[in-house]
Amino acid sequence: MTSPRLADFCKAYDVRGLVPEQLNDDVAFAIGAAFAQVVAVPDGATAVVVGHDMRPSSPALADAFARGAASIGLDVVQIGLCSTDGLYYASGALDLPGAMFTASHNPAQYNGIKLCRSGARPVSRETGLAQITELAQASLDDPAEAPGDIEAGRITREDLLSDYARFLRDLVDLSDGRALKVVVDAGNGMGGHTVPAVLDTGAGLPQLPLEVVPLYFELDGTFPNHEANPLEPENLRDLQRAVVEHGADIGLAFDGDADRCFVIDERGEPVSPSAVTALVATREIARAGAGVPVVYNLISSRGVPEIIAEHGGEPVRTRVGHSFIKAEMASHQAIFGGEHSAHYYFRDFWFADTGMLAAMHVLAALGEQDRPLSELAASYSRYVASGEINSRVTDGAAATERVSDWARQQGEVEQDTLDGLTITHVGEPMWWLNVRASNTEPLLRLNVEAADRATMETVRDGALQQIREENHA
């Protein structure tokens, strides 16, 4: 039987493939052994930590990876069911390299692996994943390539859920705020495991002034109710309806591995991740002191760097993508970082992303004052955004050049190419746009923001006409 081609599903930042055609026990064992040889042993680690989500295939794959790492002589700490940020917590608290088995929001037939060095430092293609892929492929193709005569390490099991919950509660005190009713849609993902522990009494911690209304908390990797991807508006509709029906103060939606969190206000309206970024940034700046860096990606709202600066922080602009955010976070020792995709990164969480901690900051800010969330969020939402619009194109460079030519006809503009093409209008009314090519598909992604809706729609429609011109030629 031919071994799967790992290069087909070992991506830039993680492993994500079909089970069992691509990712199976043999592959997980080989990747575990390779991870030990490429990352853990050279870093001086004597053990690794492994966790997994609720997908039916996850426990067996995690066990196979653990046996692979142990076959190289490393001890393995299996922490069982956890969110991705729960695995990052374990990597940071235990100071061990780690592996998380999850395919996040992908459909049920997929699974994957997110790898990190000790202290939750990411492993990408450039920082070890390419070598891991090559080494694992070699051992799958020829078992004689695998190292022999090594005394296997010990595999032990440890439950860190209570420690994770206590750690987060120590970072954000929710005990003194006003009583809040919170509807949480876990999407049958790992939020159903972590929310009761952190926001309720499931881990044996004291009751908070929160009434949690659960939606789809049953762990089910077949996702029977809706995809666990809150970035898609249709996956938020049940939560939006429930918030209004229950008269709740706030709604929270987690993705499958619960590392991202989306926020819904009391009217059932989404709060933009940019507004959440700005809100959390002001709280972290107030706690850490003026001058601290805060990272944001370049398609965040223009209001984000403005608010960061107004509150005494140093805004640091970066490319889209968690590897860029994490690199900038570490190099600037930034206190906090936020992305439009609802990933939120914290210096106090080993520069890793945790949707739960961001949600706790929003709950704390809401509970500390009497206004409804819609009014609180409005103070962090200054402009009107289009959201990301994807267009299928055959020549992205030509389409981008057409947008550039069109924009120069709209008045004085500035352009930069940090990530795709960003065009900013000089003067009034304020508007900017960004056009970026997808790394994996023949798509151009357009984001537009402006001072008012009419301007946003004019710029959006004009840019889209240029991008899609080839479709009408």
DRENSELUM-666408 format. One line per 5 residues: their letters; for each residue z, x negated, y of C-alpha. Coordinates in Angstrom, 3 decimals. Layout:
BEGIN
A = Z,X,Y | ...
END
This chain:
BEGIN
MTSPR = 0.000,0.000,0.000 | -0.987,-1.367,3.410 | 1.821,-1.958,5.877 | 1.726,-0.022,9.151 | 0.316,-1.949,12.139
LADFC = 3.402,-2.413,14.296 | 1.347,-3.315,17.361 | 0.073,0.290,17.391 | 3.504,1.720,18.171 | 5.640,-1.176,19.443
KAYDV = 5.111,-0.499,23.139 | 5.888,-2.402,26.332 | 9.554,-1.370,26.439 | 10.420,0.200,23.099 | 9.241,1.240,19.653
RGLVP = 7.978,4.807,19.246 | 5.959,6.046,16.278 | 5.321,8.751,13.714 | 7.737,9.091,10.779 | 7.103,7.971,8.065
EQLND = 3.474,6.903,8.596 | 4.411,4.273,11.174 | 8.201,4.063,11.376 | 9.987,4.135,8.014 | 12.910,2.418,6.289
DVAFA = 10.920,-0.705,5.402 | 9.703,-1.067,8.976 | 13.191,-0.488,10.402 | 14.627,-3.119,8.025 | 11.957,-5.633,9.079
IGAAF = 12.515,-4.952,12.789 | 16.283,-5.262,12.317 | 15.884,-8.670,10.685 | 13.421,-9.798,13.347 | 15.690,-8.555,16.158
AQVVA = 18.510,-10.630,14.706 | 16.326,-13.744,14.567 | 14.572,-13.374,17.939 | 17.352,-11.952,20.110 | 20.831,-11.918,18.584
VPDGA = 21.082,-15.347,16.924 | 19.444,-17.310,19.802 | 21.772,-15.525,22.242 | 24.780,-16.671,20.242 | 25.745,-13.200,19.018
TAVVV = 27.522,-12.875,15.679 | 27.074,-9.084,15.476 | 24.891,-6.231,16.721 | 25.690,-2.589,17.482 | 23.482,0.276,16.251
GHDMR = 23.467,3.956,17.243 | 21.171,6.918,16.682 | 20.294,10.393,17.949 | 20.166,13.754,16.129 | 16.649,13.528,14.666
PSSPA = 16.594,14.104,10.896 | 15.102,10.649,10.287 | 17.512,8.758,12.555 | 20.508,8.064,10.261 | 18.394,6.505,7.477
LADAF = 16.348,4.433,9.928 | 19.505,3.175,11.647 | 20.994,2.232,8.270 | 17.820,0.338,7.315 | 17.831,-1.557,10.629
ARGAA = 21.504,-2.418,10.079 | 20.751,-3.803,6.612 | 17.911,-5.851,8.084 | 20.147,-7.396,10.742 | 22.885,-7.998,8.161
SIGLD = 20.372,-9.748,5.891 | 20.160,-12.509,8.539 | 23.936,-12.969,8.347 | 24.994,-10.858,11.319 | 27.763,-8.300,11.218
VVQIG = 26.724,-4.796,12.300 | 28.814,-2.165,14.082 | 27.385,1.284,13.343 | 28.518,3.802,15.987 | 26.585,6.755,14.535
LCSTD = 25.566,9.683,16.721 | 25.355,8.713,20.379 | 23.306,9.109,23.519 | 21.212,6.188,24.726 | 23.710,5.510,27.502
GLYYA = 26.412,5.687,24.821 | 24.647,2.799,23.065 | 24.430,0.939,26.392 | 28.159,1.490,26.819 | 28.785,0.008,23.368
SGALD = 26.551,-2.990,24.109 | 28.364,-3.597,27.380 | 31.932,-2.949,26.235 | 31.559,-4.924,22.979 | 29.271,-7.546,24.584
LPGAM = 26.803,-7.223,21.707 | 23.031,-6.818,21.393 | 22.156,-3.262,20.447 | 19.607,-0.880,18.984 | 19.320,2.838,19.652
FTASH = 17.249,5.020,17.325 | 15.651,7.764,19.391 | 12.253,8.981,20.528 | 13.848,10.548,23.633 | 11.846,13.681,24.505
NPAQY = 8.986,13.113,22.040 | 8.292,15.837,19.417 | 10.240,15.982,16.168 | 7.753,14.014,14.070 | 8.417,10.898,16.168
NGIKL = 11.243,8.412,16.231 | 11.750,5.102,17.957 | 14.004,2.185,18.836 | 15.346,1.035,22.200 | 16.601,-2.535,22.021
CRSGA = 18.919,-4.440,24.338 | 20.646,-7.788,24.593 | 24.402,-8.009,25.040 | 25.609,-6.339,28.199 | 22.870,-3.684,27.846
RPVSR = 20.199,-6.055,29.177 | 16.773,-4.632,28.308 | 14.361,-6.091,25.761 | 10.702,-5.597,26.660 | 7.444,-7.009,25.359
ETGLA = 7.822,-9.991,27.714 | 11.455,-10.645,26.793 | 11.333,-10.561,23.005 | 9.707,-7.371,21.737 | 6.326,-9.038,21.198
QITEL = 7.957,-11.770,19.072 | 10.001,-9.193,17.168 | 6.829,-7.232,16.429 | 4.975,-10.312,15.161 | 7.856,-11.522,12.987
AQASL = 8.497,-8.068,11.506 | 4.787,-7.621,10.781 | 4.669,-10.969,8.969 | 7.593,-10.051,6.706 | 6.077,-6.624,5.952
DDPAE = 2.704,-8.158,5.072 | 4.256,-10.907,2.943 | 7.861,-10.443,1.808 | 7.956,-14.151,0.983 | 8.013,-14.745,4.743
APGDI = 11.505,-13.236,4.992 | 14.328,-15.799,5.122 | 16.341,-16.083,1.908 | 19.685,-17.455,0.697 | 21.644,-16.095,3.683
EAGRI = 25.018,-14.506,3.119 | 24.706,-10.934,4.364 | 26.883,-9.788,7.220 | 29.341,-6.911,7.046 | 28.384,-3.406,8.149
TREDL = 31.263,-1.388,9.624 | 31.456,2.007,11.329 | 33.208,2.783,14.596 | 33.370,5.910,16.772 | 33.228,5.014,20.469
LSDYA = 32.651,8.492,21.932 | 36.187,8.817,23.341 | 36.040,5.318,24.828 | 32.675,6.129,26.439 | 34.029,9.363,27.908
RFLRD = 37.166,7.693,29.236 | 35.133,4.866,30.793 | 32.939,7.315,32.719 | 35.917,9.372,33.872 | 37.513,6.200,35.243
LVDLS = 34.401,5.615,37.368 | 34.240,9.136,38.866 | 37.408,11.185,39.330 | 36.645,14.869,38.825 | 40.247,16.016,38.494
DGRAL = 40.911,16.982,42.125 | 37.788,18.950,43.063 | 37.482,22.725,43.356 | 36.776,24.715,40.220 | 33.077,24.744,39.306
KVVVD = 31.062,26.724,36.774 | 28.471,24.395,35.204 | 25.639,25.511,32.924 | 24.355,22.637,30.801 | 21.095,22.734,28.837
AGNGM = 21.275,20.005,26.206 | 17.903,20.976,24.722 | 19.404,20.542,21.221 | 19.666,16.853,22.068 | 22.496,14.392,22.458
GGHTV = 23.893,16.078,25.552 | 25.360,18.568,23.091 | 27.412,15.645,21.743 | 28.377,13.882,24.974 | 28.962,16.741,27.446
PAVLD = 31.914,18.265,25.515 | 33.486,14.792,25.363 | 33.008,13.816,29.015 | 33.118,17.104,30.953 | 35.370,19.084,28.602
TGAGL = 38.178,18.295,26.158 | 36.060,17.380,23.114 | 37.251,13.765,23.136 | 40.891,14.654,23.645 | 40.841,13.957,27.390
PQLPL = 42.565,16.245,29.938 | 40.893,19.456,31.070 | 38.853,19.111,34.275 | 38.377,21.907,36.852 | 35.028,22.668,35.231
EVVPL = 33.929,25.687,33.217 | 31.069,24.439,31.045 | 28.593,27.086,29.873 | 26.661,25.518,26.958 | 22.969,26.096,26.367
YFELD = 21.390,24.711,23.177 | 24.274,22.365,22.316 | 23.483,22.495,18.571 | 22.167,19.073,17.549 | 18.706,19.759,16.141
GTFPN = 15.965,17.138,16.194 | 13.303,19.770,15.525 | 13.899,21.153,19.075 | 13.739,24.866,18.156 | 14.176,26.203,21.705
HEANP = 12.082,23.952,23.944 | 11.074,20.313,24.245 | 13.940,18.121,25.424 | 11.903,16.906,28.398 | 13.259,18.335,31.672
LEPEN = 10.489,16.613,33.628 | 8.214,19.504,32.548 | 9.030,22.621,34.629 | 8.684,25.055,31.699 | 11.577,23.308,29.941
LRDLQ = 13.914,24.137,32.845 | 13.279,27.894,32.918 | 16.044,28.882,30.485 | 18.563,26.847,32.487 | 17.376,28.250,35.824
RAVVE = 17.752,31.792,34.498 | 21.186,31.078,33.010 | 22.551,29.550,36.229 | 21.705,32.719,38.154 | 22.882,35.094,35.395
HGADI = 26.255,33.339,35.080 | 26.731,32.953,38.837 | 27.153,29.234,38.229 | 27.596,26.582,40.906 | 25.226,24.097,39.272
GLAFD = 22.985,23.533,36.265 | 22.418,20.266,34.420 | 19.543,19.511,32.027 | 19.548,16.455,29.762 | 16.628,15.020,27.834
GDADR = 16.709,14.362,24.086 | 18.696,11.126,24.158 | 20.672,12.269,27.232 | 19.963,9.259,29.409 | 18.186,11.395,32.049
CFVID = 19.718,14.315,33.911 | 18.069,16.976,36.100 | 20.030,19.144,38.512 | 19.586,22.872,39.313 | 21.280,24.520,42.326
ERGEP = 23.104,27.861,42.374 | 19.869,29.717,43.212 | 18.180,28.350,40.087 | 16.086,25.898,42.118 | 15.592,22.262,41.043
VSPSA = 17.215,19.560,43.166 | 14.754,16.690,43.513 | 15.740,13.405,41.842 | 15.179,11.764,45.238 | 17.903,13.965,46.752
VTALV = 20.195,13.065,43.849 | 19.395,9.379,44.393 | 20.268,9.640,48.089 | 23.476,11.594,47.408 | 24.753,9.180,44.749
ATREI = 23.712,6.197,46.895 | 25.872,7.361,49.812 | 28.882,7.720,47.513 | 28.405,4.286,45.973 | 27.875,2.645,49.378
ARAGA = 31.046,4.292,50.693 | 32.975,2.940,47.728 | 31.516,-0.591,47.729 | 31.182,-1.181,51.476 | 28.360,-1.700,53.934
GVPVV = 25.536,-4.087,53.128 | 25.316,-3.399,49.400 | 21.758,-3.187,48.007 | 20.454,0.088,46.547 | 17.173,0.108,44.605
YNLIS = 14.624,2.937,44.738 | 11.064,3.118,43.465 | 8.137,3.478,45.812 | 7.337,7.111,44.997 | 10.850,8.238,45.874
SRGVP = 11.145,10.296,49.040 | 10.910,8.427,52.339 | 14.292,9.980,53.036 | 15.924,7.801,50.356 | 15.633,4.427,52.166
EIIAE = 16.378,6.147,55.495 | 19.631,7.629,54.188 | 20.610,4.400,52.418 | 20.175,2.450,55.671 | 21.955,5.074,57.768
HGGEP = 24.998,4.805,55.483 | 25.111,1.013,55.726 | 23.290,0.116,52.502 | 20.348,-2.203,52.039 | 17.353,-0.291,50.599
VRTRV = 15.319,-2.309,48.068 | 11.880,-0.908,47.211 | 10.405,-1.569,43.766 | 7.599,-0.564,41.425 | 7.795,2.498,39.198
GHSFI = 9.291,1.878,35.750 | 12.730,1.174,34.352 | 12.015,-2.494,33.584 | 11.236,-3.136,37.259 | 14.247,-1.162,38.448
KAEMA = 16.587,-3.010,36.078 | 15.154,-6.396,37.088 | 15.621,-5.621,40.792 | 19.104,-4.246,40.135 | 20.157,-7.463,38.445
SHQAI = 18.471,-9.872,40.867 | 19.939,-8.131,43.941 | 23.263,-7.217,42.290 | 22.494,-3.714,43.535 | 25.266,-1.129,43.368
FGGEH = 22.908,1.682,42.318 | 19.274,2.487,41.618 | 17.326,5.724,41.280 | 13.910,6.831,40.027 | 11.842,9.968,40.586
SAHYY = 11.953,10.541,36.796 | 15.735,11.162,36.979 | 16.799,7.805,35.607 | 19.851,6.540,37.500 | 21.206,2.985,37.187
FRDFW = 24.676,1.688,38.040 | 26.058,-1.799,38.559 | 29.340,-0.589,37.076 | 27.437,0.455,33.945 | 25.920,-2.965,33.246
FADTG = 22.921,-2.120,35.503 | 21.835,0.360,32.823 | 20.829,3.991,33.280 | 23.144,6.898,32.593 | 22.327,10.482,33.480
MLAAM = 25.890,11.533,32.744 | 27.376,9.288,35.424 | 24.845,10.543,37.983 | 25.734,14.139,37.054 | 29.425,13.354,37.531
HVLAA = 28.743,12.031,41.038 | 26.910,15.264,41.924 | 29.772,17.348,40.493 | 32.310,15.301,42.462 | 30.339,15.637,45.718
LGEQD = 29.979,19.390,45.168 | 33.646,19.843,44.300 | 34.892,17.882,47.316 | 33.487,20.419,49.814 | 32.922,24.156,50.038
RPLSE = 29.177,24.495,50.598 | 26.906,25.623,47.763 | 24.775,22.962,46.120 | 21.596,24.178,47.837 | 23.119,23.408,51.248
LAASY = 24.605,20.112,50.108 | 21.288,18.985,48.610 | 19.339,20.081,51.706 | 21.098,17.373,53.730 | 19.486,14.803,51.408
SRYVA = 16.031,16.470,51.316 | 14.178,15.724,54.541 | 10.520,16.020,53.638 | 8.049,17.985,51.512 | 6.636,16.359,48.370
SGEIN = 3.696,17.255,46.154 | 5.216,16.051,42.912 | 3.141,13.807,40.652 | -0.389,15.096,40.043 | -2.469,13.550,37.248
SRVTD = -6.272,13.445,37.281 | -8.492,12.235,34.460 | -11.032,9.725,35.801 | -13.535,7.312,34.304 | -13.408,4.758,37.151
GAAAT = -9.935,4.574,38.666 | -10.787,1.689,40.979 | -13.706,3.575,42.531 | -11.588,6.715,42.960 | -8.816,4.712,44.614
ERVSD = -11.325,3.135,46.993 | -12.588,6.604,47.964 | -9.016,7.671,48.758 | -8.556,4.538,50.870 | -11.758,5.203,52.833
WARQQ = -10.796,8.855,53.353 | -7.289,7.956,54.554 | -8.606,5.547,57.177 | -10.523,8.466,58.665 | -7.295,10.439,59.152
GEVEQ = -5.864,8.117,61.807 | -4.060,4.789,61.864 | -2.649,3.951,58.430 | -0.935,1.052,56.687 | -1.724,0.165,53.077
DTLDG = 0.062,-1.870,50.434 | -0.572,-2.588,46.756 | 2.906,-3.188,45.318 | 2.182,-0.548,42.647 | -1.244,1.050,42.841
LTITH = -2.158,1.878,46.435 | 0.358,3.237,48.950 | -1.024,4.537,52.244 | 1.321,5.398,55.110 | 0.293,7.251,58.251
VGEPM = 1.404,5.494,61.442 | 2.825,7.953,63.941 | 3.211,11.732,63.791 | 3.139,13.687,61.593 | 4.778,11.488,58.952
WWLNV = 2.902,11.356,55.658 | 2.282,8.898,52.874 | 0.532,8.887,49.524 | 0.500,6.710,46.448 | -2.260,6.472,43.837
RASNT = -1.400,4.640,40.587 | -3.313,4.199,37.356 | -1.639,5.103,34.077 | -1.010,2.154,31.779 | -1.907,4.124,28.659
EPLLR = -4.462,6.812,29.604 | -7.534,7.139,31.866 | -5.431,8.913,34.488 | -4.735,8.453,38.177 | -1.324,9.633,39.371
LNVEA = -1.110,10.958,42.935 | 2.109,11.457,44.924 | 2.119,12.776,48.491 | 4.975,13.392,50.906 | 4.898,14.650,54.483
ADRAT = 7.086,15.926,57.294 | 5.990,19.517,56.678 | 4.289,21.571,53.968 | 1.023,22.095,55.842 | 0.526,18.357,56.336
METVR = 1.470,17.616,52.719 | -1.056,20.145,51.426 | -3.802,18.839,53.711 | -3.256,15.236,52.566 | -2.818,16.253,48.915
DGALQ = -6.008,18.304,48.839 | -8.018,15.682,50.708 | -6.910,12.875,48.387 | -7.484,14.988,45.262 | -11.004,15.805,46.419
QIREE = -11.748,12.086,46.613 | -10.139,11.324,43.242 | -11.993,14.125,41.452 | -15.336,13.680,43.229 | -16.953,12.217,40.075
NHA = -16.222,15.470,38.236 | -18.409,17.365,40.694 | -21.193,14.821,41.147
END
